[in-house]
Amino acid sequence: MTYIIETAHLTKQYGEKQVVSDVSMKVKKGEIYGFLGQNGAGKTTIMKMITNLVRPTSGEIHLFGERFTRDSVHVMSKIGSIIEYPTLYGHLTAKETLQLHCDYMGFRDDSSINESLELVGLQDAGKKRVSAFSLGMKQRLGLARAIVTKPELLLLDEPINGLDPVAIKDMRQVFKTLQKQYGMTLFISSHILGEIELIADTVGIIRNGALVEEITMSALHAKSSGSIVVETNNANAAAIVLKEQLAIHDFEITNEKQLQIKNSPVSEHEITKVLVNHDIQVNSVYKSAYSLEQFFMEKMSGGALHV
Ligand SMILES: Nc1ncnc2c1ncn2[C@@H]1O[C@H](COP(=O)(O)OP(=O)(O)OP(=O)(O)O)[C@@H](O)[C@H]1O
């Protein structure tokens, strides 16, 4: 398979400090790749290396199947990005901002400016000066600028930071549209795990500069977290039966109709049988899947955190 981004042993050292260590990651064509890690884990540095803003100390980057070097200027026209904060000029209007970028990139397609503004919901603000924009509007404009040249790959560093819930939902729709209708590959770093869970096809987790996990969301959801969920009409009564009949003590009553058993010594079948035999109504009993947050926290707890 050809990957849109493939790094091999990518490493970056600043003085004595190795901030990115031996990172080998693979981003497939057309997917949304969620890039996760704590503050200072090295995400931005990796994104800067992929966009030619920072030179790797060692290791390789392949983009669109081609070895990426300092001279790979032609590849840059296929990439849109927002790394750290988008620099915008307050005296320009939204349209002028996009026009300037198109001129700089040597991109000609007059309809693309209006199309991009419409995609991000700024169709009515094209003539407004950027200095009058709210934070959310600036984020949207930054995105419009990143996509106005119709890139094949979009790298977004914390694109939803600071946005309100409605704006986050709108952004989610835009990301999905870019993926589904425009066939773009999106590489998105974020701390907002719930949001990444909703949009990502694959996640990469970076910790202290090293990639500790790269997994598709379907594989993650298929993993059992080790807990068993019991849905019933009376969680308190079910708890008593579990304790007395099966000696299960490691559980949590999540609400009046649900409890969650951790490290169950018996199967779902056995639990159902015993509850039913004691006249407890059982609606369902199943192994709970990992949430992205649970999985992430587990990956973070494996040692000293970055400071
Ligand atoms: N130019 C630089 N010189 C020295 N150290 C740097 C430089 N740029 C980044 N670092 C260090 O590299 C480490 C990784 O930083 P980076 O910005 O890549 O992390 P991040 O995962 O993007 O964090 P955040 O989520 O806070 O943006 C940090 O310890 C940072 O201080």
The ligand as an ORCA input file, in Angstrom:
! r2SCAN-3c Opt
* xyz 0 1
  N      12.781     25.337     18.500
  C      12.829     24.600     19.605
  N      13.937     24.584     20.384
  C      14.014     23.846     21.490
  N      13.009     23.051     21.942
  C      11.889     23.028     21.229
  C      11.725     23.792     20.020
  N      10.494     23.546     19.519
  C       9.891     22.671     20.371
  N      10.734     22.371     21.392
  C      10.454     21.446     22.508
  O      10.047     20.224     21.943
  C       9.080     19.583     22.756
  C       7.905     19.201     21.893
  O       7.212     20.375     21.507
  P       5.972     20.345     20.505
  O       5.535     21.752     20.316
  O       6.332     19.569     19.302
  O       4.904     19.540     21.364
  P       3.332     19.364     21.144
  O       3.046     17.914     21.316
  O       2.913     19.979     19.866
  O       2.741     20.154     22.369
  P       1.429     21.082     22.484
  O       0.274     20.147     22.515
  O       1.646     21.772     23.772
  O       1.419     21.999     21.304
  C       8.745     20.565     23.867
  O       9.451     20.170     25.011
  C       9.248     21.878     23.336
  O       9.658     22.706     24.389
*
